[in-house]
Amino acid sequence: MVRPTMEDVASRAGVSRALVSLVMRGSPKVSEMRRTAVLKAAEELGYSPHAMARSLASRTSTVLGVMVSDLHNAFFAEVVDGIDEVAREQGFDIIINTGGRSPARERRALESLQSFRPAGLILLSPVVPATAISKAAEQLPIVLVARSSRVSTVDTVNDDGEQGARLAIDHLVSLGHKRIAHLDGGEGTQAGPRRRGYVTAMEAHGLPPRIVTSEYTDVAGARAIRSLIADDALPTAILSCNDFNAVGAISALEDAGLRVPQDVSVVGYDNTSLAALRHVSLTTIDQPRAEFGRLAAEALLQRVREERTEPVRHLLNPSLVVRNTTAPPGGPR
């Protein structure tokens, strides 16, 4: 079946293509009579998504836009589950885009989502500059998940990353570890709080911190381990910046003939479904991912409905989940 074009809509409505374009952009320069005629023709031809046509006609939207930082990370899928649950309960649909952990791509993703005229946006761990977020917030409500903001028109949902890192270090120290390295999240969002929590906890225990620059990916985790092995500086325990990074670290350790946790203990961060798999069984720091999503969607809908104007700053407490990748140092081989 041939897909209808803007020219087809114009012909059916008896107007020019330029006027159809104005209607689809929501221009106020079009009379209601012509707007109605164009939208009716568009819907009859199946030219535009039903949700978009409905929002243009009523000047309201039942769509929420969601930008995901990294489609490979299960953390984001579980947050989206929470968003979708609340959205559906409240009669909203969601559209999803990704920025691929690239500031330039995220700018384009933001622009693309805004072109769908959503009621608001939820950005999951965005790396796009704060100025771009502030600019977008001038046009529609925005909630950030796993990123902080001082902008009064932007709401945030985070966990206490410093506390989470301290929980991990306290656990490893309780097992007897003294040489504990942190594979950090580099310039990624929330890497700073986790890094600070790690340093604070190590110093509190009288231990020297060792931070290895890394990223929130399995490839980066594996690369960091190979670097430590090459420098003959492998610690007895690792705190990874997230579960994905931890899985990469474990893979590299096993490739080098080392066993987890007998030779090196590993702690992740997030407690994603990946960490709970039986053959992974990763000790990790739990973030309530679905709750993040639910809180973000609720905060966004409060803004959409103009129920408040003051910012919301949700800060959730993480918890330690002990599984099979941590043990006392120098355990039985």
C-alpha positions in Angstrom: 0.0 0.0 0.0 1.4 3.4 -1.0 2.0 5.7 2.0 -0.1 8.9 1.9 1.8 12.2 1.5 1.3 15.7 2.6 0.1 16.5 -1.0 -2.6 13.8 -0.6 -3.8 15.4 2.6 -3.9 18.8 0.9 -5.8 17.4 -2.1 -8.4 15.7 0.2 -8.9 18.8 2.3 -8.9 21.2 -0.6 -6.1 23.3 0.7 -2.4 24.0 -0.2 0.5 21.8 0.9 1.9 24.8 2.8 -1.3 25.1 4.9 -1.1 21.3 5.7 2.5 21.9 6.9 1.3 24.8 9.1 -1.4 22.6 10.7 1.0 19.7 11.3 3.4 22.1 13.1 0.5 23.5 15.2 0.8 27.0 13.8 -1.8 29.5 15.4 -2.0 31.2 12.0 -4.6 28.6 10.7 -8.3 29.0 11.2 -10.1 26.4 13.2 -12.3 25.5 10.2 -9.2 24.7 8.0 -7.3 23.0 10.8 -10.3 20.7 11.4 -10.5 19.9 7.6 -6.8 19.1 7.4 -6.8 16.9 10.5 -9.9 15.1 9.3 -8.3 14.4 5.9 -5.0 13.3 7.5 -6.9 10.9 9.8 -8.9 9.5 6.9 -5.8 8.9 4.8 -3.8 7.6 7.8 -1.2 10.3 7.2 -0.1 11.0 10.8 -0.1 8.9 14.0 -3.5 9.0 15.6 -2.1 10.3 18.9 -0.4 13.2 17.2 -3.4 14.1 15.1 -5.5 14.0 18.3 -3.1 16.3 20.2 -3.0 18.8 17.3 -6.7 18.9 17.1 -7.3 19.4 20.8 -4.1 21.4 21.5 -3.3 18.9 24.2 -1.1 15.8 24.1 -1.4 12.3 25.5 2.1 11.4 24.6 5.2 11.4 26.9 8.7 11.4 25.4 11.4 9.3 26.9 15.1 9.6 25.9 17.3 6.7 26.9 21.0 7.1 27.3 22.1 3.6 26.4 19.8 0.9 24.9 22.3 -1.8 25.8 22.0 -1.2 29.6 19.1 -3.1 31.3 18.9 -0.4 33.9 17.1 1.9 31.5 14.6 -0.8 30.3 13.6 -1.3 33.9 13.1 2.4 34.5 11.0 2.6 31.4 8.8 -0.2 32.8 7.9 2.1 35.7 7.3 5.1 33.4 5.0 3.0 31.1 3.0 1.7 34.1 2.1 5.1 35.3 1.6 6.5 31.8 -0.9 3.8 30.8 -2.8 4.2 34.1 -3.2 7.9 33.3 -4.2 7.4 29.7 -0.8 8.4 28.2 1.4 6.7 25.6 5.2 6.9 25.5 7.6 7.4 22.6 11.2 6.4 23.1 14.4 7.7 21.5 18.1 7.2 22.4 21.2 9.4 22.4 23.7 6.6 22.5 25.7 8.3 25.3 26.7 11.0 22.9 26.0 14.7 23.6 25.6 15.5 19.9 23.2 12.6 19.3 21.3 13.5 22.4 20.7 17.0 21.1 19.2 15.5 17.9 17.2 13.0 19.9 15.7 15.9 22.0 14.8 17.8 18.9 13.2 14.7 17.4 11.1 14.0 20.5 9.9 17.6 20.6 8.8 17.3 17.0 6.2 14.8 18.2 4.7 17.6 20.4 4.7 15.5 23.6 3.1 16.7 26.8 6.5 16.4 28.5 9.9 14.6 28.4 11.7 12.2 30.8 15.4 12.0 30.1 17.3 9.0 31.5 20.8 9.7 32.5 21.4 12.3 29.8 24.9 13.5 28.9 23.7 16.5 26.9 24.8 19.8 28.2 22.7 21.5 31.0 22.1 24.4 28.7 20.3 22.2 26.2 18.1 20.8 28.9 17.3 24.3 30.3 16.4 25.4 26.8 14.1 22.5 26.2 12.5 23.0 29.7 11.3 26.5 28.4 9.1 24.7 25.9 7.7 21.8 28.0 8.0 20.0 31.3 11.1 17.9 31.8 12.1 15.3 34.5 15.7 13.9 34.7 16.4 10.4 36.0 20.0 9.6 37.2 21.1 13.2 36.8 20.9 16.2 39.0 19.8 19.7 38.0 19.5 23.1 39.7 17.0 24.4 37.2 13.7 25.2 39.1 11.6 24.0 36.1 13.3 20.6 35.9 12.4 17.8 38.3 14.9 15.0 39.2 14.9 11.4 40.4 18.1 10.0 41.8 19.6 7.6 44.3 22.2 8.6 46.9 25.3 7.5 45.0 27.6 8.4 47.8 25.8 6.2 50.2 25.6 3.4 47.7 29.4 3.4 47.2 30.0 3.5 50.9 27.7 0.4 51.4 29.8 -1.4 48.8 33.2 -0.5 50.4 31.9 -1.3 53.9 30.9 -4.7 52.7 34.2 -5.4 51.1 36.2 -4.2 54.1 34.1 -6.4 56.4 35.2 -9.4 54.3 38.9 -8.4 55.0 39.8 -6.5 51.7 42.2 -3.7 51.9 43.2 -3.2 48.2 40.0 -2.1 46.6 39.9 -0.3 43.3 37.0 1.7 41.8 36.3 1.4 38.1 34.5 4.7 37.8 32.0 6.1 35.3 34.2 8.7 33.8 32.2 11.7 32.7 28.9 9.8 33.0 26.0 11.1 35.0 26.1 10.1 38.7 29.8 9.0 38.4 30.8 11.9 40.6 28.7 10.9 43.7 29.8 7.3 43.5 33.4 8.3 43.1 33.1 10.6 46.2 31.4 7.9 48.2 34.2 5.5 47.4 36.9 7.9 48.4 35.2 8.9 51.6 34.6 5.2 52.6 38.2 4.2 51.8 39.6 7.1 53.8 37.3 6.3 56.7 38.7 2.8 56.8 42.3 4.2 56.6 42.8 2.7 53.1 44.3 4.3 50.0 41.8 4.9 47.2 42.6 3.8 43.7 40.4 5.1 41.0 40.6 3.7 37.5 39.0 5.8 34.8 36.3 3.8 33.0 32.8 4.1 31.6 29.3 2.6 32.1 29.9 -0.2 29.6 31.1 -3.8 29.6 33.9 -3.0 27.1 35.2 -0.3 29.4 35.1 -2.6 32.4 37.1 -5.3 30.6 39.6 -2.7 29.3 40.2 -1.3 32.9 40.9 -4.8 34.2 43.4 -5.6 31.4 45.2 -2.3 32.3 45.4 -3.2 35.9 46.8 -6.7 35.1 49.3 -5.2 32.6 50.5 -2.8 35.4 50.7 -5.7 37.9 48.4 -3.6 40.1 45.4 -5.9 40.4 43.6 -5.3 43.7 41.8 -8.0 45.7 38.4 -6.3 45.1 36.7 -4.1 42.5 33.8 -1.7 42.8 32.4 -1.1 39.3 30.5 2.0 38.4 27.5 -0.2 37.3 26.5 -3.8 36.6 27.3 -3.6 32.9 30.9 -2.5 33.7 31.2 -5.2 36.4 30.2 -8.0 33.9 32.9 -6.8 31.6 35.4 -6.7 34.4 34.5 -10.3 35.4 34.9 -11.5 31.8 38.4 -10.0 31.6 39.4 -11.5 34.9 38.3 -14.9 33.8 40.0 -14.5 30.4 43.2 -13.9 32.4 42.8 -17.1 34.3 41.5 -15.5 37.5 38.4 -16.6 39.4 35.7 -14.4 40.9 35.4 -14.2 43.9 38.3 -16.5 44.9 41.0 -14.3 43.4 39.2 -11.0 43.0 35.8 -9.9 44.4 33.6 -7.7 42.3 30.7 -5.4 43.2 28.4 -3.8 40.7 25.9 -1.0 40.9 22.2 -0.9 39.9 21.0 -4.4 40.6 19.6 -4.9 37.1 18.1 -8.2 35.9 21.5 -9.0 34.5 23.0 -9.1 38.0 20.4 -11.5 39.2 21.0 -14.1 36.5 22.1 -17.4 38.2 25.4 -17.7 36.2 26.2 -14.0 37.0 24.9 -13.7 40.6 26.6 -10.3 41.0 26.9 -8.6 44.4 25.6 -5.1 43.7 24.0 -1.9 45.0 20.3 -1.8 44.4 18.6 1.1 42.8 14.8 0.8 42.7 14.6 1.1 38.9 10.9 0.7 38.4 10.2 3.1 41.3 12.5 5.7 39.6 10.3 5.4 36.5 7.0 5.7 38.4 8.2 8.7 40.4 9.5 10.4 37.2 6.2 9.8 35.4 4.2 11.1 38.3 6.3 14.2 38.7 6.0 14.9 34.9 2.2 14.5 34.9 2.0 16.9 37.9 3.8 19.5 35.8 1.7 18.7 32.7 -1.5 19.2 34.7 -0.1 22.4 36.3 -0.6 20.9 39.8 2.6 22.6 41.1 5.4 24.8 40.0 8.1 24.1 42.7 10.8 21.6 41.7 10.7 18.0 43.0 14.1 16.4 44.0 13.5 12.7 44.7 16.6 11.1 46.3 16.1 7.4 47.0 18.2 5.3 49.4 20.2 2.4 47.7 20.8 -0.9 49.4 23.4 -3.7 49.2 22.5 -7.0 47.6 25.0 -9.8 48.4 25.3 -12.6 45.9 28.2 -14.8 44.8 30.9 -12.4 43.4 32.3 -11.3 46.8 34.2 -13.3 49.4 37.2 -12.8 51.8 40.5 -12.2 50.0 42.7 -15.2 49.4 39.9 -17.7 49.6 40.2 -21.3 48.5 41.1 -21.9 44.9 
